Amino acid sequence: MARARTVVLGAAGAVVVGGAGLATAGLGGGGEPAAARSALPPATATVERTTLVETKDVDGTLGYGSTRTVTGAGRGTLTWLPAPGSVISRGRPVYRVDDEPVPLLYGRLPLYRTLSPGKEGADVEQLERNLRALGYAGFTVDDAYSAATAAAVKRWQSDLGVAQTGRIAPGAAVVAPGRIRVAERKAGVGDRVGGPVLTCTGTSRVVSVDLDVQYRRLVRKGAGVKVELPSGDTVKGEVASVGKVAEEGKEGEPATVEVEISVGSQKSLGSYDKAPVTVSLTANRHRGVLSVPIGALLARSDGGYAVQVVENGRVRTVPVETGVFTGGRVEISGSGVKEGMRVGVPS
């Protein structure tokens, strides 16, 4: 996945446009600061007090998020596998072994032991919640596997067409947090069970970003972002998760953390899958600062900046300090500038 892209937006000390860049862009500079020019500039702009938002654009990928591997347990032969792109919901088979379905259950705990009467624990309650959601009743949803639970399991097993044992062994079902979408088959029909069967993802498209660790401060869970699609359209997103462990970059590339961004309106994403997108992160808000169009800046020979103040038909050059550059404007400060002044904008 692509790394974060540096853009011409940043606070003082991190701005990628220097004095030479401004001069090259036709914003003055090089020699004298043009302080003595008497001719009025071709255009002027007002010094405004406003809020400037510092942003950073990074590369991301729109898809179905990170994959997980479903591994078969127990014995038998794979007799059916779903096609990539298939969406599987609770109770539906994820694959079949010896022509018997291995259904999907929702939860966080895998089937790590055989569940039978007398067993207690969170995995028992998880199974009972699934049975209740699938329409089976006659038992209490708690952490105890009772005879009533076993009776409900037998009814479920009868509907599945498998042996009615009243017990659930590891490998009898697949557990995932919710519906899954098949990403890739890892085995084929006729293979023996005992290794990876397939990989899967969630069913909602998300944006994945491998974020350079130096920009980790720019993201937090729940923060709003903008996502630019390949079409040029933009949609709103929200930071869903931020990785806690950095991954070392390869061949001199920087270390990154994984950031996942959710998008509320799936329809607004069209049919894109595994598509490159641009994510705009909001870094800081500079409130109540003076700002002018970037084109109003003049580069001085000493490396600083100035603006041409236009008053009463006269022009004078005033040195300024710059802050954040964003949205075509730049934060300025200095004893010679104040809100409402008119400054020259060279053509």
C-alpha positions in Angstrom: 0.0 0.0 0.0 1.2 3.5 -0.8 2.8 5.6 1.9 1.7 9.0 3.1 2.1 11.7 0.5 3.6 15.0 1.5 1.5 18.0 0.4 2.1 21.7 0.5 0.3 22.2 3.7 1.9 22.5 7.1 2.7 24.7 10.1 5.8 27.0 10.4 8.9 24.9 10.5 7.2 22.1 8.4 6.2 24.1 5.3 7.6 22.6 2.1 7.4 25.8 0.1 10.5 27.8 0.9 11.6 31.3 -0.2 13.1 30.0 -3.4 9.8 28.3 -4.2 7.9 31.4 -3.7 10.2 33.4 -5.9 10.0 30.8 -8.6 6.3 31.0 -8.5 6.4 34.7 -9.2 5.8 35.9 -5.7 8.8 38.2 -5.5 12.1 37.6 -3.9 15.6 37.1 -5.0 17.0 40.6 -4.7 15.6 43.7 -2.9 12.2 43.3 -1.2 10.6 45.8 -3.6 10.0 48.2 -0.7 10.4 51.4 -2.7 8.0 50.5 -5.6 5.6 53.4 -6.0 3.3 51.7 -8.6 0.2 50.2 -7.2 0.0 46.4 -7.5 -2.5 45.0 -10.0 -4.7 43.6 -7.4 -5.2 43.7 -3.6 -6.7 41.4 -0.9 -7.8 42.0 2.7 -5.9 40.9 5.7 -8.6 38.7 7.4 -8.9 37.3 10.9 -10.0 33.7 10.5 -9.5 30.0 11.4 -7.0 28.1 9.3 -7.2 24.3 9.3 -3.9 22.5 8.8 -4.4 19.2 6.8 -2.3 16.4 5.5 -3.2 14.3 2.4 -2.2 10.6 2.6 -2.7 7.7 0.2 -5.1 4.9 1.1 -6.9 1.9 -0.4 -10.6 1.5 -0.6 -11.6 -2.2 -0.1 -13.1 -4.5 2.4 -10.4 -4.1 5.1 -8.0 -6.6 6.6 -8.5 -10.3 6.0 -8.7 -13.2 8.5 -8.0 -16.8 7.7 -10.6 -19.5 8.4 -8.8 -22.8 9.3 -10.6 -26.1 9.2 -10.6 -28.3 12.3 -11.5 -32.0 12.8 -11.4 -34.7 10.1 -13.0 -35.1 6.7 -12.9 -33.9 3.2 -13.9 -30.6 1.8 -16.8 -31.1 -0.5 -18.0 -27.5 -1.1 -16.5 -24.0 -0.8 -18.1 -20.6 -1.5 -16.9 -18.4 -4.4 -14.8 -15.3 -3.7 -17.1 -12.4 -3.1 -19.8 -14.5 -1.5 -21.4 -12.9 1.6 -22.3 -15.4 4.4 -24.6 -14.6 7.3 -25.3 -16.3 10.6 -26.4 -19.9 10.3 -25.3 -20.2 6.6 -22.6 -22.7 5.7 -19.0 -21.3 5.4 -17.9 -24.6 3.8 -18.9 -28.3 3.8 -17.0 -31.3 5.1 -18.1 -34.8 4.0 -21.1 -32.9 2.5 -22.1 -31.6 6.0 -22.4 -27.8 6.5 -20.0 -25.9 8.8 -22.2 -22.8 9.7 -21.3 -19.3 10.7 -21.9 -18.1 14.2 -21.4 -14.5 15.5 -19.1 -13.8 18.4 -15.6 -13.2 19.5 -14.6 -16.5 21.1 -13.6 -19.4 18.8 -14.9 -22.9 19.4 -11.8 -24.0 21.3 -13.5 -26.9 23.3 -16.4 -29.3 23.0 -19.5 -27.7 24.5 -21.8 -30.2 26.2 -24.1 -30.4 29.2 -22.4 -29.3 32.4 -20.0 -26.9 30.7 -20.0 -23.2 31.8 -18.4 -20.1 30.4 -18.6 -17.2 28.0 -18.4 -19.5 25.0 -21.6 -21.3 26.2 -23.5 -18.0 26.4 -22.2 -17.0 23.0 -23.6 -20.3 21.5 -26.9 -19.8 23.3 -27.2 -16.2 21.9 -26.7 -17.5 18.4 -29.3 -20.3 18.9 -31.8 -17.7 20.1 -31.0 -15.4 17.1 -31.6 -18.4 14.8 -35.1 -18.9 16.2 -34.5 -21.7 18.8 -36.0 -21.4 22.2 -36.8 -23.5 25.4 -33.6 -22.6 27.3 -32.2 -19.7 29.3 -29.4 -17.6 27.7 -26.7 -17.7 30.4 -23.2 -19.2 30.8 -24.5 -22.7 31.7 -24.9 -25.5 29.1 -28.1 -27.2 30.4 -30.1 -30.1 29.2 -32.5 -27.5 27.6 -29.5 -26.1 25.7 -28.6 -29.6 24.5 -32.2 -30.1 23.3 -32.1 -26.8 21.3 -28.7 -27.9 19.8 -30.2 -31.2 18.7 -33.1 -29.3 16.9 -30.5 -27.1 15.2 -28.4 -30.1 14.2 -31.5 -31.8 12.8 -32.2 -28.7 10.6 -28.6 -28.7 9.5 -28.8 -32.3 8.5 -25.9 -33.4 10.8 -25.7 -35.9 13.6 -28.0 -34.9 16.5 -25.5 -35.2 19.4 -26.5 -32.2 21.5 -22.8 -31.3 21.6 -20.8 -28.8 19.6 -17.2 -29.7 18.9 -14.3 -27.6 17.6 -14.6 -27.4 13.8 -18.4 -27.7 13.9 -18.9 -24.0 13.2 -16.9 -20.9 12.3 -17.1 -17.9 14.6 -16.8 -14.3 13.3 -17.9 -10.9 14.7 -20.6 -10.6 12.0 -21.3 -11.4 8.4 -18.3 -12.2 6.3 -17.3 -11.8 2.7 -15.1 -14.5 1.1 -11.9 -13.0 -0.1 -9.9 -16.0 -1.4 -10.0 -19.8 -1.3 -7.0 -21.4 0.4 -8.0 -25.0 -0.3 -9.9 -26.9 -2.9 -12.8 -29.4 -3.0 -11.3 -32.8 -2.3 -8.6 -31.5 0.1 -8.5 -32.9 3.6 -9.5 -30.6 6.5 -6.7 -29.5 8.8 -5.3 -26.2 7.4 -6.4 -22.8 5.9 -9.7 -23.1 4.1 -10.3 -19.5 3.0 -9.7 -15.9 3.9 -12.5 -13.5 4.6 -13.3 -9.8 5.4 -16.2 -7.8 6.7 -18.9 -6.8 4.3 -18.6 -3.1 4.5 -16.0 -1.2 2.5 -13.4 0.7 4.4 -10.3 2.8 3.7 -7.0 1.3 4.8 -4.0 3.6 5.3 -0.4 2.6 6.1 0.4 5.8 7.9 4.0 7.0 8.3 4.6 7.0 12.1 5.7 10.6 12.0 2.1 11.5 11.2 0.6 9.4 13.9 -0.4 12.5 15.9 -2.7 13.5 13.1 -5.2 10.7 13.7 -7.4 9.6 16.6 -10.3 7.2 16.7 -13.6 8.9 15.9 -12.0 11.9 14.0 -13.7 12.9 10.8 -11.8 12.8 7.5 -12.5 13.4 3.8 -11.9 10.7 1.2 -11.3 11.6 -2.4 -12.4 8.8 -4.8 -10.7 8.0 -8.1 -13.6 9.8 -9.8 -12.7 13.0 -7.9 -15.8 12.9 -5.8 -15.3 13.2 -2.0 -17.1 11.4 0.8 -17.0 11.7 4.5 -15.3 9.1 6.7 -14.4 8.5 10.3 -11.3 7.0 11.8 -12.4 3.6 13.0 -9.1 2.2 14.4 -5.5 3.2 14.7 -2.8 0.5 15.1 -0.8 0.5 18.3 2.2 -1.3 16.9 4.3 0.1 14.1 5.5 -2.1 11.3 9.1 -1.6 10.1 9.3 -0.4 6.5 11.1 -2.3 3.8 14.2 -1.2 1.9 14.6 2.1 3.7 10.9 3.0 3.7 9.5 4.5 7.0 7.8 2.5 9.7 4.0 2.7 9.5 0.9 2.2 11.6 -2.3 0.8 10.1 -5.3 3.1 10.1 -8.8 2.0 9.1 -11.4 4.5 8.1 -15.1 3.7 7.9 -17.4 5.4 5.4 -21.1 5.9 6.4 -22.7 5.8 2.9 -21.6 2.7 1.1 -23.7 3.8 -2.0 -21.6 6.9 -2.4 -18.6 4.6 -3.0 -20.0 3.2 -6.2 -18.5 -0.1 -7.3 -14.9 0.6 -6.3 -12.9 -2.2 -4.7 -9.2 -2.2 -4.1 -9.1 1.3 -5.4 -6.5 4.0 -4.6 -8.0 7.0 -2.7 -6.7 10.2 -1.1 -7.5 10.8 2.6 -7.4 14.4 4.0 -6.5 14.3 7.7 -7.1 17.4 9.9 -4.0 18.1 11.9 -4.7 21.4 13.7 -7.0 24.4 13.8 -5.4 27.8 14.1 -8.2 30.0 15.4 -8.3 33.8 15.2 -5.2 34.3 13.2 -4.5 36.9 10.5 -4.2 35.5 7.0 -3.7 36.6 3.4 -3.7 34.8 0.1 -0.4 32.9 -0.4 0.2 35.0 -3.6 0.5 38.2 -1.4 3.8 36.9 0.1 7.1 38.4 -1.1 10.3 36.5 -0.5 13.0 38.7 1.0 16.7 38.4 0.3 17.4 37.5 4.0 15.1 34.5 3.8 12.1 36.1 5.4 8.8 37.3 3.9 7.0 40.5 3.5 3.7 41.9 2.2 2.9 45.1 0.3 0.5 47.2 2.3 -1.6 49.5 0.2 -2.9 52.6 2.0 -4.1 55.9 0.7 -2.8 55.2 -2.8 0.7 54.5 -1.4 2.5 51.2 -1.1 4.9 50.1 1.7 6.6 46.8 2.3 6.0 45.2 5.7 8.0 42.2 7.0 5.9 39.4 8.4 6.3 36.0 10.0 4.4 33.1 8.4 2.6 30.3 10.1 0.4 27.6 8.5 -0.1 27.4 4.7 -3.5 25.9 3.8 -6.4 26.3 1.4 -4.6 28.9 -0.6 -4.0 31.2 2.4 -1.1 31.7 4.8 -1.1 32.8 8.4 0.9 36.0 9.0 1.9 38.1 12.0 4.0 41.1 12.7 3.8 44.6 14.2 3.1 46.2 10.9 0.0 44.3 9.9 -3.5 44.3 11.3 -7.0 43.1 10.3 -8.7 44.9 7.5 -5.5 46.1 5.8 -5.3 45.8 2.0 -2.2 44.0 0.7 -0.9 43.7 -2.9 -1.3 40.5 -4.9 1.3 40.6 -7.7 0.1 39.2 -11.0 
